[in-house]
Structure formats: structure tokens, C-alpha cells
Amino acid sequence: MKILWIDDFPASTYYFREGLRDSGVNNYLAFSSLEAINFLEKSSPNAIISDCCRHENSIFSRANSLYAGLEFYHKYIKIKHPNIPVLFLSAMGAQHVMRGLEPDGCLILDKLISWDDFFKTLSAILSEDIDYIYKKQSCEKTDTKVILTIDTAFKRELLKNPRILHEISPRKFEELIAVIMSDLGFDVQLTRATRDGGADIYASLKNEATSFLTVIECKKWSQDRKVGIEVVQRMAGVQLSNHANKSLIVTTSFFSQPAIEQARQYKGMMELKDYNSLKTWLEIYQGHLIKK
């Protein structure tokens, strides 16, 4: 099975594509409508998955279009490849896009959808291949909805007593940081608990002017166990491989001096937050909660 995936900011959907590969589904990644056309002229995929609000110079008009994904669907796919099912992902919120543009003949999902819901939707539009996909499906996939287990009451209690950080599980700590980033306006993808490599959290900002990706590693360690230089070096590699603008390592512990010195060499591209700076961050975040 073959999927054409069109996205100018593919890091935000990395774990969906990884999940499909784990399930035996081949992905071809196109960064623009033009790259997608070049692929479609040579091959016929089982389905097309596209970023709904891709921002690129339009190949169909002279304008610079924020909604290049939908324009590409209406002006090319529907005409040239009407039998290929299309699934759109939107970081702006599916309902917002549907109300504003009312696309016909295609499905739109929010990028914060869980792996299970994404997989079921894709399976539904590929009805002839459902059995094939389910036979190869991996049970350990990204679940971005898990961050909803952190409620407002817990966050407020944490702000009163930061030492709770030492009592929660490592997974709960990851969920907490994901929620904080989401509350601060980021589109957040929390990776599966048993992920092998990569980052714990992918937090992105995307608008008409820019795209910004932060990769985040969470270390819920005891205070006497310092985060060493090897974690910093590995995270630098994750940042580079994902073309991220910034990396962030957050810990309930502290960093060794070699780790701090190593991070300084990245000249502002990596930020370290130990237990003390995390408490300060929570105080700033408290102001955000009060405003809400």
C-alpha cells in the first residue's frame, strides 16, 4: 500500500507517518503541490493525506495562498485523480476550516487527533484495504489525546506545591509539559510512551508568517540524579534530524556542568530547564491560567 503525504511542515505529523510505516504502509512525502504533481504523474497512491492550510506560492494563480492544500484538491486532484481518496489534517482546527471553506468530497481531521482515531478514519476511506492495514497495525502508537488527563484542578494544585512533580509518574510529567505548551498556544504532539528515539513532545507554531518547531525531552528524575551531557548531545541530534528551530530539555532534577556547557555551544538553539527554572516557569504559567 502506498500513501502520498503532502506537508510543508512534516515534523508536526512525524509520528503519524512513522505509525503507518510500522503498519507496513509506504509513505511518499511531498513538501509542496508541485512535488505532489510530479509524484502523481509517475505513480498512483492508494490515498492522499495533505496539510489543509499549507502556505505556499500557488501554482494555479499568482497569489500566495495560505490554503494551498484545499486549492490543490479542488483544482487538481478532483479533476485529474477523482478516484483517489483524500484526507486532510489541519492545525487550525477542523471545524474552523470546514466552516470557512466548506470543502466537498474530502475529510478534514484536527492534527491533535489520536493515533487510533486517525487510523480508523484512514481505514474507513480505504475500505478495500482495511483487512491489510489491521493485520499489520502496531498497538503502540502516538496518542495525542492523552494530554487531556491533566485537568485544571491538578495544574492549580501543582502551582501551589511544585514538589508534587517528584510524586507523579514520568508519563504524567510528559503529559503535564505537553498541556502547558498547548495552553501557551502550541500545537502539541505527545509521542507514545514506549517510543524509540526522537523526542517526547513536538510543539509547533504555524501561521501565515512563519513556522516554528520545538522538540522537547522530559526527564522526571530524582533530584540527586543529574542529567548528563549524553542527553544533551542526543537531543541536539534529534533537533537536527527534525529540522526543529529549538530543543528543550525539562527535568525535575538538575543538569551536570558538562551538560550545561555543551548546551551553551548551541547558542540559544537549546534550552535547559532544571527543577528551579521549572518552578519559575510554572509561576509565569500561573499568570496565564489566571487570565483564562
Helices and strands as residue ranges (DSSP letters): E 2-6, G 10-13, H 14-22, E 26-30, H 33-40, E 47-51, E 56-57, E 64-65, H 68-72, I 73-77, H 78-80, E 86-90, H 94-101, E 107-110, H 115-125, G 127-129, H 130-136, G 144-149, H 152-160, G 162-166, H 170-183, E 187-190, E 201-206, E 211-219, H 229-241, E 246-251, H 257-264, E 270-273, H 275-291
